[in-house]
């Protein structure tokens, strides 16, 4: 049953982007940001309607873009945006079909958010409605950086990042409740979830997606352009202009005796688990990925490039090694296609944080990373829960002639 409406917010001025036109109508990789966003939305399951909020001077262009999208099975409406983001969404909600039980609000500036993310959020809203919860749903990513509170140049406090999340869109809600929340709003909110909570409604989260990054400043546009260029190369595979190589990497770490430090695996913290011992952070997943990438590119291994004889890497996070490895690969003309990792050990249990771990590693590597887990049926030190091992395979590609 088609029960889903998507509001695409495309009315922002985009002044920080410096293009002198509204952000959603900036061209990137052969289309406007709005067109790219519509391409993803148009293949979402159970879609009934898309409502685009556009600036008054760009209403006709928005309609032309909408008309160029295959909208078989759903309809697209274009409404005039308001004086603020909140005003634009209010205008769009007024046009949402009464048959839409679920509504997702999405920034066109997050134009490469995949259809799977929309479906994940929508499904979570449906589950909440079925359970009489009526919760709003926000896609989030974990915060990897250490966050400080400062006054001018003085650091006042370090924030516990375990409780911090990066919010993305689309954000999903029961449509009638969101309409009521907007009608009752008396102040401006930075996102729809905040407005929904101020109306007294619960909000829950699902794992976000690294591809749903927001284009706000020129560097964001450059990054998105580079990402799209990489995707375009992938499409040329059938023309035979790419060289592919695969590599394998492994890493093993024992659990530390000092349990005061958190366990870092796949770039995220695992609550109530003992840290892994090592010269750096002991992140067996990240280290195995590094070795797989270096092996594929014939650039040695993690020890040769970032070994224990290098004091600057003492205590370094897996992110440091991944970033350094990607720089080496780029220098030699290689880009990453995908990575797969198998974690071996009795603990930690992967399933509770699998999606977060995959999202974090995908973000760090800049290409899809999948993670699975297995045990040794009680055999060896891994079977005795003395440590964790990881095996990674990587596929890389180049359009240059390589040996």
N, C-alpha and C positions, 0 to 999 in steps of 0.2 A: 504494500500500500504506500502510495506517495504521500508522505506526511511532513516533508522537510522544506522549509524556506531558508534561503541564505541571503542575508543583507550584505552587500558589498559597499563599503564606505570608500568613495572615490572623490570626495569633495574637498579634500585638504589642499591648501595652497602650495605646500612643499617648498617653502622659502629656504629652508636649510639645505635643500638639495641643489639650489643655485641654478635651476634650469629655466626660470622665468615663465614657467607654465605649471599648472597643477600637477602634482606628483604622479597621479594615476595615468596621466596622458603623456608621460615621458616615454620615449622609444628606448627599448632595450632588446637586443637579440632578435630583431625582426618583428617586434610588436610592442604595443604599449604595455605598461604594467597592468592596466585594467584587462587587456586582452589575455595576458598570461594567466591572471587570476581566474578569469572566466573559463579558460581552457581546463583548469583543474576542477573547478566547481561543476562544470557541465557533465562530468562522468561520475559524480557522486551518486550512490544508490539512493533510491526513494525520493529523488528530488522533485518537488512540485513547482517551486517558484524561485526565481532570483530577483531581488530588488536592488537596483544600483542607485546610490545617492551621488549625484554629480553636481558640479558648479553650474550655475545658470547659463553661463556663456559656453558650456561644453555639453549641454544636454543633447544637442543634435549629434555631436560626435560620439557620445556614449551610446545613443540609439543605433548609430551605424556600426559600432563595434559589436553591440548586442546582436544585431541582425546578421553579422558574419559568423556567429557561433551556431552550431547544430543544436537546436533546442527542442528536438523531438521528444515529447513526453513531459515537458515542463515549459513554463512561459517566463519571459524576462520583462520586467517593468523598470522604467527609469524615472526617478523622481528628483526634484530639485533639492540640493543639500541646504542645510541651515547655516546659521552664523558660526556654529561650533560643531565639533564632531558629534556631541550629544544631540544637538538640534538636527543634524543630518540623519542620525539613526531614528530619532522620533518621527521624522517625515517618512522614512522608509518603512517603519513598523506600521504606520497608518495604512500602507498599501499591501501589507502581508495578507495573503489569502486566509480566510477563516478555516480552510481545510488543513492548514499547516499546524500540526500539533507541536512541532519542534522548530525553533528558529536559531540559526547560527549567525553571529555577527562577525564579519571578517574585514580586516584592513586590506585594501587592494595593494598597499605597499608591501605586504607579505605575499607577493605575487607567485612565488614558487612553492607555497605550502602544498603538499601532495593531497590527492583525493583521499588517501587512507587516513590522513589526520582529521579531515572533516567527518568521515564515517566513524572514527573512534570517539570523537566528541559527541556526535549525534546519538550513537548507541548508548553512551553513558547517560545522556539525558533521558532517553527512552526507558532505560533500566530504572532510573530514579522515579520517573512518572509511574511506572508499573508498580513500584514499591511505595507509592503515595508520598514520596519524598519531595518531588518537584524541585530538585536542586539545580543550580547553575553549574556548568562544567567549564573549567579552564585548562587548556594544555600548558604544561610547564616543563622547564628543563632545570636540572640541578645547577647550583652555582659552584664553579670550580675554583675561582679566585678567592683569596683571602680579602675580606671586606673590612675597611677601617672607617671609624667615625672621626672626623677631624674638624678642628676650628682653625681656619687659615692653614698654617704649616704644622700645627701641633696635633699629633695623633692622640685622641682621647680614649679610644676604646676599639677593641677588635670584636666584630660581630660574629656570633656563632652561625656559620653558614649552613649547618645541618638543617636549620629551619627556614632557609631562604630558597626561593625558587624564582626563575625567570618566567614571567607570564607571556603567553603568545595569544594569537587568534588563529582559527575561529574560536569564539566563546559561545557556548550553547545554553539554551534555556527553554523551558515550557513557554510557548509563544504568548499565551494569554496572560500569564503571570508577568512576563517581561514587559508587555504592553502596559499593564497596570502599574508596574514599577516606574516606567518612564512617565506615565501620566501623573504620578505622585511626586516626582523628583522636584526639589526646590533649589538645588545647587548643582554645580558641575562636578563630574567625576572623571577620573583619568581612564577608566575602562568600565565596561558593562557589568563585570562581576562586582565591582565596588558599589555601583548603583543598586544592583540586585540585593547585595548584602544590606545596604542601608535601608532597603524596603523590608528587611526582616527575614530574608530568605537564605537558605544554606547554599554554600558553594563548595564543590569538590574539585579535585584535579585529576587529570590523566597525563600520561607522558606525552611531551610535545615532540617536535621534529626539528632537527637542525636546519632543514631546508626552509623552514618558516621564518627565517630571519627577516627583519624589517629594513626596508630601504629608506633611510632618512637623510644621510649626508652623502657627499660625493664619493667617499671611500666605499660606502655600501654599494653604490651603483657600480663602481669598478670591480668590487668583489663578485657581484652578481653577474656582471658581464664575463668575467674570467670563468666562473662556474658554467655559464651557458656555453662558452667556447669549448670547454672540456666535454660537455654533453654532445655538442655538434660533432666533435671528433669521433665520439663513440658511434654515431650514426653512420660514419664513413667506413665502418668495418668491412662491409660487403665489397667495397672498392679496393680492398687489399692494400691500403696505404698505411697500415699500422702493424707494428711488431709487438707481440705479446710475450710476456715471460711470467712464469710462476715461481714462487719460492716458499720454503717452509722454515718455520722457526719454532724453537721450544724454549721454555724457561721453567725453572723449579725453585721454590723458596720454602724453607721451613718456617713454622710459626715461631715468633720471637718469645723469649722467656719473659720479657717486660711487656705486660699487657696494658700499659698505660696509654700506648699509642693506638690510634684507630687502624683498622684494616683498610688498605686502599687496594682495590682490585678493579680493573677496567676503568680506571680514572675516577671512581666514586668511592665514598665511604660505606662500609658495611657495619651497621650498628651491632653492638654486643658481640663483636668478633675480635679475636686477637690479631695483632699486626703480623705481617710477614717480615722476616729478617732479611737484610740485604744492605749493600753499600749505598743504594739509593732508597726508594720507598718500597722496594720489594714487590712492585706491581707485576706479577707474573704474566698477566694478560698483555699489558702494554709492552713489556719486554719481548714477549714472543712475537707480537706484531712487528716490532722493530726488526727483529732478526729475520722474519719472513720477507719483509720489504727489502732489506739489505741483500738477502740471499738472491731474491729475484733479479735485482739490478747488478749482481756480482760486485757489490761494494763492501765485502767483508762481513763483519758481524758486530753486535753491540759491544762486545769486549774490545775489539780493535778500534772502534770509533768513539766509545764513551766509557772506557774501562775503569777499573778500580784504581788504576794508577793516576787518574785524573781527579785531584782533590776538589775541583770545581763542581763535580757531579755527585759529591757526597750528599746524601739525603735528597737528591733531586727527584722530582716527580716524573712519572712516565710521560707526561705531556712534554717535558723538556726533550726527552729522547725522541719522541715521535716528531716533534717540530724540527729537530735537527736532522732526522732521517728524511723527512719530506724535502728539506732544503737540499740535501745531498742528491736525492732523486731528481729534483727539478734541475739542478745544475748539470746533470747528465742526460736531460731530456726525457725523463720518465714521469708518468702520472699514474695514480692508483686507480684501478678499476673496482676492485672489491677485496674484502678480507673476511676470512672465516676463522673462528677460534673455538677450540674445544678445551674446556676447563676440566681438570682431572683431580678429584679429591672428594672427601666426604662433606666438607664445609668450606666456605659458606654455601647455603642452599641458594642456587642461582635464581630460581623461578620468581621469588618476590621482587627482585630488582633487575630481572633480565632486560626489560624494555628500557629502563633507565641506563643500564650499562651499555646496551647497544646504541642508544641515542648519544651517549657521551663519547663513545669510541668513534662513531660515525662523524660526530662533530670534529673530533681531534684529527682524524685521518682525512676528512674531506671526501669520503667515498663510503658506500655501504659497508657496514661491519655487522656480521651476525655472530652470536655467541651461543654455544651449547655446552652441556656439562655431562660428565659421566663419572663413575667410580671404578675402583679396581677390585670390587667384590671382596674387600677386606684384606687384599694382598699388599705386602710391602709397607713402606713408611707412609705412603698416601692412604692406604687402606686403614692404617692405624691413626689417621687424623693428625699426622705430624707435620704436614705441609700441603702445599698446593702446586700443581703443575699445569702448564698450558701449552697447547700445540696450535700454531697458527699457519694458515696458508694464505698467500696473497697473489693477486693477479695484477700486473702492471702493464702499461703500454707506452709506446713511443711512436711518433711519426717520423723520427729521424732514423738514419741508417746506423744501426748499432751492431757491435760484434757479438 
